[in-house]
Amino acid sequence: MKAIKHFFILPILLLLMQGCVYLNEDGVGTRKYRDCVEYYDAEGIYHCECDENLFDYDDLKGGESR
């Protein structure tokens, strides 16, 4: 009975979530493209501030993220 529930619930959830979750180059987020603001401050230090993803691929690998 559980398999039948999962068989019907999973496709319904996938259809409802369609367009809400995107795979982008850095991870999985709610936007197709990450809106990053890149700039240099007065001291010449580079800064990159991006929207948050639901999760980043680097976090899964244990690496360093932006």
mmCIF file as Biopython writes it, N, C-alpha, C and O atoms, coordinates in Angstrom:
data_model
#
loop_
_atom_site.group_PDB
_atom_site.id
_atom_site.type_symbol
_atom_site.label_atom_id
_atom_site.label_alt_id
_atom_site.label_comp_id
_atom_site.label_asym_id
_atom_site.label_entity_id
_atom_site.label_seq_id
_atom_site.pdbx_PDB_ins_code
_atom_site.Cartn_x
_atom_site.Cartn_y
_atom_site.Cartn_z
_atom_site.occupancy
_atom_site.B_iso_or_equiv
_atom_site.auth_seq_id
_atom_site.auth_asym_id
_atom_site.pdbx_PDB_model_num
ATOM 1   N N  . MET A ? 1  ? 0.815  -1.199 0.000   1.0 0.0 1  A 1 
ATOM 2   C CA . MET A ? 1  ? 0.000  0.000  0.000   1.0 0.0 1  A 1 
ATOM 3   C C  . MET A ? 1  ? 0.860  1.264  0.000   1.0 0.0 1  A 1 
ATOM 4   O O  . MET A ? 1  ? 0.509  2.253  -0.643  1.0 0.0 1  A 1 
ATOM 5   N N  . LYS A ? 2  ? 2.001  1.233  0.730   1.0 0.0 2  A 1 
ATOM 6   C CA . LYS A ? 2  ? 2.886  2.397  0.764   1.0 0.0 2  A 1 
ATOM 7   C C  . LYS A ? 2  ? 3.458  2.693  -0.611  1.0 0.0 2  A 1 
ATOM 8   O O  . LYS A ? 2  ? 3.593  3.855  -0.995  1.0 0.0 2  A 1 
ATOM 9   N N  . ALA A ? 3  ? 3.796  1.638  -1.358  1.0 0.0 3  A 1 
ATOM 10  C CA . ALA A ? 3  ? 4.356  1.838  -2.695  1.0 0.0 3  A 1 
ATOM 11  C C  . ALA A ? 3  ? 3.342  2.508  -3.610  1.0 0.0 3  A 1 
ATOM 12  O O  . ALA A ? 3  ? 3.711  3.333  -4.446  1.0 0.0 3  A 1 
ATOM 13  N N  . ILE A ? 4  ? 2.091  2.169  -3.465  1.0 0.0 4  A 1 
ATOM 14  C CA . ILE A ? 4  ? 1.047  2.780  -4.288  1.0 0.0 4  A 1 
ATOM 15  C C  . ILE A ? 4  ? 0.906  4.257  -3.941  1.0 0.0 4  A 1 
ATOM 16  O O  . ILE A ? 4  ? 0.752  5.089  -4.835  1.0 0.0 4  A 1 
ATOM 17  N N  . LYS A ? 5  ? 0.957  4.593  -2.649  1.0 0.0 5  A 1 
ATOM 18  C CA . LYS A ? 5  ? 0.878  5.995  -2.236  1.0 0.0 5  A 1 
ATOM 19  C C  . LYS A ? 5  ? 2.033  6.798  -2.833  1.0 0.0 5  A 1 
ATOM 20  O O  . LYS A ? 5  ? 1.826  7.885  -3.372  1.0 0.0 5  A 1 
ATOM 21  N N  . HIS A ? 6  ? 3.248  6.259  -2.734  1.0 0.0 6  A 1 
ATOM 22  C CA . HIS A ? 6  ? 4.422  6.949  -3.260  1.0 0.0 6  A 1 
ATOM 23  C C  . HIS A ? 6  ? 4.337  7.072  -4.778  1.0 0.0 6  A 1 
ATOM 24  O O  . HIS A ? 6  ? 4.792  8.062  -5.352  1.0 0.0 6  A 1 
ATOM 25  N N  . PHE A ? 7  ? 3.763  6.080  -5.416  1.0 0.0 7  A 1 
ATOM 26  C CA . PHE A ? 7  ? 3.643  6.093  -6.862  1.0 0.0 7  A 1 
ATOM 27  C C  . PHE A ? 7  ? 2.737  7.235  -7.322  1.0 0.0 7  A 1 
ATOM 28  O O  . PHE A ? 7  ? 2.970  7.812  -8.384  1.0 0.0 7  A 1 
ATOM 29  N N  . PHE A ? 8  ? 1.724  7.565  -6.550  1.0 0.0 8  A 1 
ATOM 30  C CA . PHE A ? 8  ? 0.810  8.640  -6.920  1.0 0.0 8  A 1 
ATOM 31  C C  . PHE A ? 8  ? 1.220  9.991  -6.338  1.0 0.0 8  A 1 
ATOM 32  O O  . PHE A ? 8  ? 1.011  11.020 -6.980  1.0 0.0 8  A 1 
ATOM 33  N N  . ILE A ? 9  ? 1.783  10.009 -5.168  1.0 0.0 9  A 1 
ATOM 34  C CA . ILE A ? 9  ? 2.128  11.269 -4.504  1.0 0.0 9  A 1 
ATOM 35  C C  . ILE A ? 9  ? 3.358  11.912 -5.140  1.0 0.0 9  A 1 
ATOM 36  O O  . ILE A ? 9  ? 3.384  13.128 -5.327  1.0 0.0 9  A 1 
ATOM 37  N N  . LEU A ? 10 ? 4.365  11.129 -5.470  1.0 0.0 10 A 1 
ATOM 38  C CA . LEU A ? 10 ? 5.603  11.681 -6.023  1.0 0.0 10 A 1 
ATOM 39  C C  . LEU A ? 10 ? 5.367  12.452 -7.323  1.0 0.0 10 A 1 
ATOM 40  O O  . LEU A ? 10 ? 5.838  13.584 -7.432  1.0 0.0 10 A 1 
ATOM 41  N N  . PRO A ? 11 ? 4.668  11.902 -8.306  1.0 0.0 11 A 1 
ATOM 42  C CA . PRO A ? 11 ? 4.430  12.697 -9.532  1.0 0.0 11 A 1 
ATOM 43  C C  . PRO A ? 11 ? 3.598  13.957 -9.275  1.0 0.0 11 A 1 
ATOM 44  O O  . PRO A ? 11 ? 3.819  14.984 -9.915  1.0 0.0 11 A 1 
ATOM 45  N N  . ILE A ? 12 ? 2.660  13.885 -8.359  1.0 0.0 12 A 1 
ATOM 46  C CA . ILE A ? 12 ? 1.850  15.064 -8.046  1.0 0.0 12 A 1 
ATOM 47  C C  . ILE A ? 12 ? 2.732  16.144 -7.425  1.0 0.0 12 A 1 
ATOM 48  O O  . ILE A ? 12 ? 2.614  17.317 -7.779  1.0 0.0 12 A 1 
ATOM 49  N N  . LEU A ? 13 ? 3.612  15.763 -6.506  1.0 0.0 13 A 1 
ATOM 50  C CA . LEU A ? 13 ? 4.521  16.738 -5.894  1.0 0.0 13 A 1 
ATOM 51  C C  . LEU A ? 13 ? 5.471  17.329 -6.925  1.0 0.0 13 A 1 
ATOM 52  O O  . LEU A ? 13 ? 5.752  18.527 -6.900  1.0 0.0 13 A 1 
ATOM 53  N N  . LEU A ? 14 ? 5.961  16.501 -7.821  1.0 0.0 14 A 1 
ATOM 54  C CA . LEU A ? 14 ? 6.865  17.002 -8.858  1.0 0.0 14 A 1 
ATOM 55  C C  . LEU A ? 14 ? 6.157  17.998 -9.775  1.0 0.0 14 A 1 
ATOM 56  O O  . LEU A ? 14 ? 6.756  18.992 -10.186 1.0 0.0 14 A 1 
ATOM 57  N N  . LEU A ? 15 ? 4.913  17.748 -10.095 1.0 0.0 15 A 1 
ATOM 58  C CA . LEU A ? 15 ? 4.163  18.688 -10.925 1.0 0.0 15 A 1 
ATOM 59  C C  . LEU A ? 15 ? 3.895  19.997 -10.190 1.0 0.0 15 A 1 
ATOM 60  O O  . LEU A ? 15 ? 3.931  21.067 -10.797 1.0 0.0 15 A 1 
ATOM 61  N N  . LEU A ? 16 ? 3.628  19.919 -8.901  1.0 0.0 16 A 1 
ATOM 62  C CA . LEU A ? 16 ? 3.383  21.131 -8.127  1.0 0.0 16 A 1 
ATOM 63  C C  . LEU A ? 16 ? 4.644  21.957 -7.939  1.0 0.0 16 A 1 
ATOM 64  O O  . LEU A ? 16 ? 4.581  23.186 -7.894  1.0 0.0 16 A 1 
ATOM 65  N N  . MET A ? 17 ? 5.780  21.299 -7.830  1.0 0.0 17 A 1 
ATOM 66  C CA . MET A ? 17 ? 7.049  21.993 -7.606  1.0 0.0 17 A 1 
ATOM 67  C C  . MET A ? 17 ? 7.697  22.449 -8.913  1.0 0.0 17 A 1 
ATOM 68  O O  . MET A ? 17 ? 8.749  23.087 -8.887  1.0 0.0 17 A 1 
ATOM 69  N N  . GLN A ? 18 ? 7.096  22.136 -10.035 1.0 0.0 18 A 1 
ATOM 70  C CA . GLN A ? 18 ? 7.670  22.485 -11.325 1.0 0.0 18 A 1 
ATOM 71  C C  . GLN A ? 18 ? 7.830  23.998 -11.434 1.0 0.0 18 A 1 
ATOM 72  O O  . GLN A ? 18 ? 6.869  24.741 -11.238 1.0 0.0 18 A 1 
ATOM 73  N N  . GLY A ? 19 ? 9.027  24.450 -11.743 1.0 0.0 19 A 1 
ATOM 74  C CA . GLY A ? 19 ? 9.277  25.871 -11.870 1.0 0.0 19 A 1 
ATOM 75  C C  . GLY A ? 19 ? 9.666  26.557 -10.567 1.0 0.0 19 A 1 
ATOM 76  O O  . GLY A ? 19 ? 9.963  27.751 -10.577 1.0 0.0 19 A 1 
ATOM 77  N N  . CYS A ? 20 ? 9.672  25.848 -9.461  1.0 0.0 20 A 1 
ATOM 78  C CA . CYS A ? 20 ? 10.024 26.455 -8.179  1.0 0.0 20 A 1 
ATOM 79  C C  . CYS A ? 20 ? 11.470 26.203 -7.801  1.0 0.0 20 A 1 
ATOM 80  O O  . CYS A ? 20 ? 12.061 26.988 -7.059  1.0 0.0 20 A 1 
ATOM 81  N N  . VAL A ? 21 ? 12.047 25.129 -8.296  1.0 0.0 21 A 1 
ATOM 82  C CA . VAL A ? 21 ? 13.406 24.750 -7.937  1.0 0.0 21 A 1 
ATOM 83  C C  . VAL A ? 21 ? 14.209 24.581 -9.226  1.0 0.0 21 A 1 
ATOM 84  O O  . VAL A ? 21 ? 13.789 23.879 -10.146 1.0 0.0 21 A 1 
ATOM 85  N N  . TYR A ? 22 ? 15.365 25.232 -9.277  1.0 0.0 22 A 1 
ATOM 86  C CA . TYR A ? 22 ? 16.203 25.198 -10.468 1.0 0.0 22 A 1 
ATOM 87  C C  . TYR A ? 22 ? 17.594 24.685 -10.117 1.0 0.0 22 A 1 
ATOM 88  O O  . TYR A ? 22 ? 18.101 24.916 -9.019  1.0 0.0 22 A 1 
ATOM 89  N N  . LEU A ? 23 ? 18.199 23.987 -11.070 1.0 0.0 23 A 1 
ATOM 90  C CA . LEU A ? 23 ? 19.594 23.592 -10.958 1.0 0.0 23 A 1 
ATOM 91  C C  . LEU A ? 23 ? 20.414 24.663 -11.657 1.0 0.0 23 A 1 
ATOM 92  O O  . LEU A ? 23 ? 20.272 24.861 -12.863 1.0 0.0 23 A 1 
ATOM 93  N N  . ASN A ? 24 ? 21.268 25.355 -10.918 1.0 0.0 24 A 1 
ATOM 94  C CA . ASN A ? 24 ? 22.151 26.336 -11.536 1.0 0.0 24 A 1 
ATOM 95  C C  . ASN A ? 24 ? 23.585 25.854 -11.410 1.0 0.0 24 A 1 
ATOM 96  O O  . ASN A ? 24 ? 23.827 24.750 -10.921 1.0 0.0 24 A 1 
ATOM 97  N N  . GLU A ? 25 ? 24.542 26.671 -11.846 1.0 0.0 25 A 1 
ATOM 98  C CA . GLU A ? 25 ? 25.933 26.217 -11.900 1.0 0.0 25 A 1 
ATOM 99  C C  . GLU A ? 25 ? 26.550 25.980 -10.518 1.0 0.0 25 A 1 
ATOM 100 O O  . GLU A ? 25 ? 27.532 25.245 -10.407 1.0 0.0 25 A 1 
ATOM 101 N N  . ASP A ? 26 ? 25.999 26.583 -9.472  1.0 0.0 26 A 1 
ATOM 102 C CA . ASP A ? 26 ? 26.575 26.449 -8.133  1.0 0.0 26 A 1 
ATOM 103 C C  . ASP A ? 26 ? 25.803 25.523 -7.214  1.0 0.0 26 A 1 
ATOM 104 O O  . ASP A ? 26 ? 26.337 25.087 -6.194  1.0 0.0 26 A 1 
ATOM 105 N N  . GLY A ? 27 ? 24.566 25.214 -7.547  1.0 0.0 27 A 1 
ATOM 106 C CA . GLY A ? 27 ? 23.766 24.374 -6.663  1.0 0.0 27 A 1 
ATOM 107 C C  . GLY A ? 27 ? 22.311 24.349 -7.085  1.0 0.0 27 A 1 
ATOM 108 O O  . GLY A ? 27 ? 21.998 24.436 -8.272  1.0 0.0 27 A 1 
ATOM 109 N N  . VAL A ? 28 ? 21.432 24.229 -6.118  1.0 0.0 28 A 1 
ATOM 110 C CA . VAL A ? 28 ? 19.997 24.193 -6.366  1.0 0.0 28 A 1 
ATOM 111 C C  . VAL A ? 28 ? 19.386 25.387 -5.658  1.0 0.0 28 A 1 
ATOM 112 O O  . VAL A ? 28 ? 19.588 25.585 -4.460  1.0 0.0 28 A 1 
ATOM 113 N N  . GLY A ? 29 ? 18.636 26.183 -6.413  1.0 0.0 29 A 1 
ATOM 114 C CA . GLY A ? 29 ? 18.059 27.385 -5.839  1.0 0.0 29 A 1 
ATOM 115 C C  . GLY A ? 29 ? 16.659 27.642 -6.356  1.0 0.0 29 A 1 
ATOM 116 O O  . GLY A ? 29 ? 16.115 26.876 -7.153  1.0 0.0 29 A 1 
ATOM 117 N N  . THR A ? 30 ? 16.095 28.731 -5.886  1.0 0.0 30 A 1 
ATOM 118 C CA . THR A ? 30 ? 14.747 29.099 -6.295  1.0 0.0 30 A 1 
ATOM 119 C C  . THR A ? 30 ? 14.746 30.012 -7.514  1.0 0.0 30 A 1 
ATOM 120 O O  . THR A ? 30 ? 13.679 30.394 -7.995  1.0 0.0 30 A 1 
ATOM 121 N N  . ARG A ? 31 ? 15.914 30.366 -8.017  1.0 0.0 31 A 1 
ATOM 122 C CA . ARG A ? 31 ? 16.034 31.168 -9.233  1.0 0.0 31 A 1 
ATOM 123 C C  . ARG A ? 31 ? 16.904 30.433 -10.236 1.0 0.0 31 A 1 
ATOM 124 O O  . ARG A ? 31 ? 17.829 29.712 -9.863  1.0 0.0 31 A 1 
ATOM 125 N N  . LYS A ? 32 ? 16.599 30.622 -11.506 1.0 0.0 32 A 1 
ATOM 126 C CA . LYS A ? 32 ? 17.366 29.931 -12.538 1.0 0.0 32 A 1 
ATOM 127 C C  . LYS A ? 32 ? 18.805 30.439 -12.600 1.0 0.0 32 A 1 
ATOM 128 O O  . LYS A ? 32 ? 19.743 29.656 -12.744 1.0 0.0 32 A 1 
ATOM 129 N N  . TYR A ? 33 ? 18.967 31.752 -12.491 1.0 0.0 33 A 1 
ATOM 130 C CA . TYR A ? 33 ? 20.299 32.349 -12.496 1.0 0.0 33 A 1 
ATOM 131 C C  . TYR A ? 33 ? 20.515 33.069 -11.180 1.0 0.0 33 A 1 
ATOM 132 O O  . TYR A ? 33 ? 19.616 33.737 -10.668 1.0 0.0 33 A 1 
ATOM 133 N N  . ARG A ? 34 ? 21.705 32.930 -10.641 1.0 0.0 34 A 1 
ATOM 134 C CA . ARG A ? 34 ? 22.023 33.624 -9.395  1.0 0.0 34 A 1 
ATOM 135 C C  . ARG A ? 34 ? 22.307 35.082 -9.701  1.0 0.0 34 A 1 
ATOM 136 O O  . ARG A ? 34 ? 23.077 35.389 -10.611 1.0 0.0 34 A 1 
ATOM 137 N N  . ASP A ? 35 ? 21.699 35.970 -8.955  1.0 0.0 35 A 1 
ATOM 138 C CA . ASP A ? 35 ? 21.961 37.394 -9.095  1.0 0.0 35 A 1 
ATOM 139 C C  . ASP A ? 35 ? 23.123 37.753 -8.186  1.0 0.0 35 A 1 
ATOM 140 O O  . ASP A ? 35 ? 22.976 37.865 -6.969  1.0 0.0 35 A 1 
ATOM 141 N N  . CYS A ? 36 ? 24.277 37.930 -8.806  1.0 0.0 36 A 1 
ATOM 142 C CA . CYS A ? 36 ? 25.477 38.266 -8.045  1.0 0.0 36 A 1 
ATOM 143 C C  . CYS A ? 36 ? 25.846 39.728 -8.275  1.0 0.0 36 A 1 
ATOM 144 O O  . CYS A ? 36 ? 25.754 40.239 -9.391  1.0 0.0 36 A 1 
ATOM 145 N N  . VAL A ? 37 ? 26.258 40.381 -7.216  1.0 0.0 37 A 1 
ATOM 146 C CA . VAL A ? 37 ? 26.768 41.743 -7.292  1.0 0.0 37 A 1 
ATOM 147 C C  . VAL A ? 37 ? 28.262 41.657 -7.035  1.0 0.0 37 A 1 
ATOM 148 O O  . VAL A ? 37 ? 28.705 41.273 -5.953  1.0 0.0 37 A 1 
ATOM 149 N N  . GLU A ? 38 ? 29.035 42.027 -8.066  1.0 0.0 38 A 1 
ATOM 150 C CA . GLU A ? 38 ? 30.489 41.966 -7.958  1.0 0.0 38 A 1 
ATOM 151 C C  . GLU A ? 38 ? 31.028 43.387 -7.987  1.0 0.0 38 A 1 
ATOM 152 O O  . GLU A ? 38 ? 30.631 44.189 -8.832  1.0 0.0 38 A 1 
ATOM 153 N N  . TYR A ? 39 ? 31.931 43.700 -7.066  1.0 0.0 39 A 1 
ATOM 154 C CA . TYR A ? 39 ? 32.476 45.048 -7.011  1.0 0.0 39 A 1 
ATOM 155 C C  . TYR A ? 39 ? 33.811 45.041 -6.269  1.0 0.0 39 A 1 
ATOM 156 O O  . TYR A ? 39 ? 34.148 44.096 -5.555  1.0 0.0 39 A 1 
ATOM 157 N N  . TYR A ? 40 ? 34.559 46.132 -6.463  1.0 0.0 40 A 1 
ATOM 158 C CA . TYR A ? 40 ? 35.797 46.375 -5.724  1.0 0.0 40 A 1 
ATOM 159 C C  . TYR A ? 40 ? 35.528 47.515 -4.759  1.0 0.0 40 A 1 
ATOM 160 O O  . TYR A ? 40 ? 34.907 48.512 -5.130  1.0 0.0 40 A 1 
ATOM 161 N N  . ASP A ? 41 ? 35.991 47.378 -3.525  1.0 0.0 41 A 1 
ATOM 162 C CA . ASP A ? 41 ? 35.801 48.461 -2.565  1.0 0.0 41 A 1 
ATOM 163 C C  . ASP A ? 41 ? 36.922 49.493 -2.712  1.0 0.0 41 A 1 
ATOM 164 O O  . ASP A ? 41 ? 37.760 49.385 -3.607  1.0 0.0 41 A 1 
ATOM 165 N N  . ALA A ? 42 ? 36.929 50.485 -1.832  1.0 0.0 42 A 1 
ATOM 166 C CA . ALA A ? 42 ? 37.891 51.586 -1.920  1.0 0.0 42 A 1 
ATOM 167 C C  . ALA A ? 42 ? 39.336 51.119 -1.753  1.0 0.0 42 A 1 
ATOM 168 O O  . ALA A ? 42 ? 40.259 51.778 -2.232  1.0 0.0 42 A 1 
ATOM 169 N N  . GLU A ? 43 ? 39.536 49.988 -1.078  1.0 0.0 43 A 1 
ATOM 170 C CA . GLU A ? 43 ? 40.887 49.466 -0.883  1.0 0.0 43 A 1 
ATOM 171 C C  . GLU A ? 43 ? 41.314 48.535 -2.004  1.0 0.0 43 A 1 
ATOM 172 O O  . GLU A ? 43 ? 42.432 48.019 -1.986  1.0 0.0 43 A 1 
ATOM 173 N N  . GLY A ? 44 ? 40.440 48.313 -2.982  1.0 0.0 44 A 1 
ATOM 174 C CA . GLY A ? 44 ? 40.772 47.454 -4.113  1.0 0.0 44 A 1 
ATOM 175 C C  . GLY A ? 44 ? 40.514 45.976 -3.857  1.0 0.0 44 A 1 
ATOM 176 O O  . GLY A ? 44 ? 41.023 45.126 -4.587  1.0 0.0 44 A 1 
ATOM 177 N N  . ILE A ? 45 ? 39.731 45.659 -2.833  1.0 0.0 45 A 1 
ATOM 178 C CA . ILE A ? 45 ? 39.420 44.265 -2.513  1.0 0.0 45 A 1 
ATOM 179 C C  . ILE A ? 45 ? 38.157 43.863 -3.261  1.0 0.0 45 A 1 
ATOM 180 O O  . ILE A ? 45 ? 37.148 44.567 -3.226  1.0 0.0 45 A 1 
ATOM 181 N N  . TYR A ? 46 ? 38.229 42.723 -3.936  1.0 0.0 46 A 1 
ATOM 182 C CA . TYR A ? 46 ? 37.109 42.222 -4.736  1.0 0.0 46 A 1 
ATOM 183 C C  . TYR A ? 46 ? 36.062 41.582 -3.836  1.0 0.0 46 A 1 
ATOM 184 O O  . TYR A ? 46 ? 36.397 40.821 -2.929  1.0 0.0 46 A 1 
ATOM 185 N N  . HIS A ? 47 ? 34.794 41.891 -4.089  1.0 0.0 47 A 1 
ATOM 186 C CA . HIS A ? 47 ? 33.677 41.308 -3.348  1.0 0.0 47 A 1 
ATOM 187 C C  . HIS A ? 47 ? 32.667 40.744 -4.333  1.0 0.0 47 A 1 
ATOM 188 O O  . HIS A ? 47 ? 32.417 41.334 -5.384  1.0 0.0 47 A 1 
ATOM 189 N N  . CYS A ? 48 ? 32.088 39.599 -3.988  1.0 0.0 48 A 1 
ATOM 190 C CA . CYS A ? 48 ? 31.035 38.979 -4.787  1.0 0.0 48 A 1 
ATOM 191 C C  . CYS A ? 48 ? 29.934 38.535 -3.828  1.0 0.0 48 A 1 
ATOM 192 O O  . CYS A ? 48 ? 30.137 37.629 -3.018  1.0 0.0 48 A 1 
ATOM 193 N N  . GLU A ? 49 ? 28.776 39.172 -3.921  1.0 0.0 49 A 1 
ATOM 194 C CA . GLU A ? 49 ? 27.653 38.838 -3.058  1.0 0.0 49 A 1 
ATOM 195 C C  . GLU A ? 49 ? 26.547 38.248 -3.922  1.0 0.0 49 A 1 
ATOM 196 O O  . GLU A ? 49 ? 26.044 38.911 -4.830  1.0 0.0 49 A 1 
ATOM 197 N N  . CYS A ? 50 ? 26.167 37.005 -3.643  1.0 0.0 50 A 1 
ATOM 198 C CA . CYS A ? 50 ? 25.173 36.303 -4.451  1.0 0.0 50 A 1 
ATOM 199 C C  . CYS A ? 50 ? 23.959 35.923 -3.609  1.0 0.0 50 A 1 
ATOM 200 O O  . CYS A ? 50 ? 24.033 35.835 -2.384  1.0 0.0 50 A 1 
ATOM 201 N N  . ASP A ? 51 ? 22.832 35.699 -4.300  1.0 0.0 51 A 1 
ATOM 202 C CA . ASP A ? 51 ? 21.642 35.190 -3.639  1.0 0.0 51 A 1 
ATOM 203 C C  . ASP A ? 51 ? 21.927 33.804 -3.074  1.0 0.0 51 A 1 
ATOM 204 O O  . ASP A ? 51 ? 22.761 33.065 -3.596  1.0 0.0 51 A 1 
ATOM 205 N N  . GLU A ? 52 ? 21.229 33.468 -2.012  1.0 0.0 52 A 1 
ATOM 206 C CA . GLU A ? 52 ? 21.411 32.174 -1.383  1.0 0.0 52 A 1 
ATOM 207 C C  . GLU A ? 52 ? 20.740 31.068 -2.195  1.0 0.0 52 A 1 
ATOM 208 O O  . GLU A ? 52 ? 19.635 31.248 -2.706  1.0 0.0 52 A 1 
ATOM 209 N N  . ASN A ? 53 ? 21.406 29.938 -2.310  1.0 0.0 53 A 1 
ATOM 210 C CA . ASN A ? 53 ? 20.819 28.734 -2.887  1.0 0.0 53 A 1 
ATOM 211 C C  . ASN A ? 53 ? 20.194 27.907 -1.776  1.0 0.0 53 A 1 
ATOM 212 O O  . ASN A ? 53 ? 20.487 28.111 -0.598  1.0 0.0 53 A 1 
ATOM 213 N N  . LEU A ? 54 ? 19.338 26.978 -2.156  1.0 0.0 54 A 1 
ATOM 214 C CA . LEU A ? 54 ? 18.822 26.036 -1.167  1.0 0.0 54 A 1 
ATOM 215 C C  . LEU A ? 54 ? 19.964 25.191 -0.632  1.0 0.0 54 A 1 
ATOM 216 O O  . LEU A ? 54 ? 20.061 24.960 0.573   1.0 0.0 54 A 1 
ATOM 217 N N  . PHE A ? 55 ? 20.831 24.728 -1.528  1.0 0.0 55 A 1 
ATOM 218 C CA . PHE A ? 55 ? 22.098 24.126 -1.129  1.0 0.0 55 A 1 
ATOM 219 C C  . PHE A ? 55 ? 23.077 24.254 -2.273  1.0 0.0 55 A 1 
ATOM 220 O O  . PHE A ? 55 ? 22.686 24.282 -3.440  1.0 0.0 55 A 1 
ATOM 221 N N  . ASP A ? 56 ? 24.357 24.331 -1.934  1.0 0.0 56 A 1 
ATOM 222 C CA . ASP A ? 56 ? 25.430 24.468 -2.911  1.0 0.0 56 A 1 
ATOM 223 C C  . ASP A ? 56 ? 26.122 23.133 -3.100  1.0 0.0 56 A 1 
ATOM 224 O O  . ASP A ? 56 ? 26.183 22.312 -2.184  1.0 0.0 56 A 1 
ATOM 225 N N  . TYR A ? 57 ? 26.648 22.925 -4.314  1.0 0.0 57 A 1 
ATOM 226 C CA . TYR A ? 57 ? 27.374 21.692 -4.595  1.0 0.0 57 A 1 
ATOM 227 C C  . TYR A ? 57 ? 28.639 21.585 -3.742  1.0 0.0 57 A 1 
ATOM 228 O O  . TYR A ? 57 ? 29.023 20.490 -3.334  1.0 0.0 57 A 1 
ATOM 229 N N  . ASP A ? 58 ? 29.284 22.723 -3.474  1.0 0.0 58 A 1 
ATOM 230 C CA . ASP A ? 58 ? 30.505 22.710 -2.653  1.0 0.0 58 A 1 
ATOM 231 C C  . ASP A ? 58 ? 30.223 22.217 -1.236  1.0 0.0 58 A 1 
ATOM 232 O O  . ASP A ? 58 ? 31.065 21.552 -0.631  1.0 0.0 58 A 1 
ATOM 233 N N  . ASP A ? 59 ? 29.044 22.539 -0.704  1.0 0.0 59 A 1 
ATOM 234 C CA . ASP A ? 59 ? 28.688 22.071 0.632   1.0 0.0 59 A 1 
ATOM 235 C C  . ASP A ? 59 ? 28.536 20.555 0.663   1.0 0.0 59 A 1 
ATOM 236 O O  . ASP A ? 59 ? 28.876 19.910 1.655   1.0 0.0 59 A 1 
ATOM 237 N N  . LEU A ? 60 ? 28.028 19.995 -0.418  1.0 0.0 60 A 1 
ATOM 238 C CA . LEU A ? 60 ? 27.876 18.541 -0.486  1.0 0.0 60 A 1 
ATOM 239 C C  . LEU A ? 60 ? 29.221 17.835 -0.577  1.0 0.0 60 A 1 
ATOM 240 O O  . LEU A ? 60 ? 29.409 16.758 -0.011  1.0 0.0 60 A 1 
ATOM 241 N N  . LYS A ? 61 ? 30.170 18.463 -1.305  1.0 0.0 61 A 1 
ATOM 242 C CA . LYS A ? 61 ? 31.501 17.887 -1.460  1.0 0.0 61 A 1 
ATOM 243 C C  . LYS A ? 61 ? 32.398 18.176 -0.268  1.0 0.0 61 A 1 
ATOM 244 O O  . LYS A ? 61 ? 33.436 17.535 -0.099  1.0 0.0 61 A 1 
ATOM 245 N N  . GLY A ? 62 ? 32.004 19.137 0.561   1.0 0.0 62 A 1 
ATOM 246 C CA . GLY A ? 62 ? 32.821 19.502 1.712   1.0 0.0 62 A 1 
ATOM 247 C C  . GLY A ? 62 ? 33.862 20.551 1.364   1.0 0.0 62 A 1 
ATOM 248 O O  . GLY A ? 62 ? 34.777 20.809 2.146   1.0 0.0 62 A 1 
ATOM 249 N N  . GLY A ? 63 ? 33.722 21.166 0.173   1.0 0.0 63 A 1 
ATOM 250 C CA . GLY A ? 63 ? 34.679 22.176 -0.250  1.0 0.0 63 A 1 
ATOM 251 C C  . GLY A ? 63 ? 34.308 23.556 0.237   1.0 0.0 63 A 1 
ATOM 252 O O  . GLY A ? 63 ? 33.363 23.739 1.005   1.0 0.0 63 A 1 
ATOM 253 N N  . GLU A ? 64 ? 35.069 24.509 -0.224  1.0 0.0 64 A 1 
ATOM 254 C CA . GLU A ? 64 ? 34.845 25.889 0.184   1.0 0.0 64 A 1 
ATOM 255 C C  . GLU A ? 64 ? 33.897 26.542 -0.818  1.0 0.0 64 A 1 
ATOM 256 O O  . GLU A ? 64 ? 34.114 26.451 -2.026  1.0 0.0 64 A 1 
ATOM 257 N N  . SER A ? 65 ? 32.845 27.202 -0.323  1.0 0.0 65 A 1 
ATOM 258 C CA . SER A ? 65 ? 31.900 27.874 -1.202  1.0 0.0 65 A 1 
ATOM 259 C C  . SER A ? 65 ? 32.238 29.348 -1.302  1.0 0.0 65 A 1 
ATOM 260 O O  . SER A ? 65 ? 33.101 29.838 -0.575  1.0 0.0 65 A 1 
ATOM 261 N N  . ARG A ? 66 ? 31.561 30.063 -2.201  1.0 0.0 66 A 1 
ATOM 262 C CA . ARG A ? 66 ? 31.827 31.492 -2.417  1.0 0.0 66 A 1 
ATOM 263 C C  . ARG A ? 66 ? 31.520 32.312 -1.214  1.0 0.0 66 A 1 
ATOM 264 O O  . ARG A ? 66 ? 31.691 33.530 -1.236  1.0 0.0 66 A 1 
#
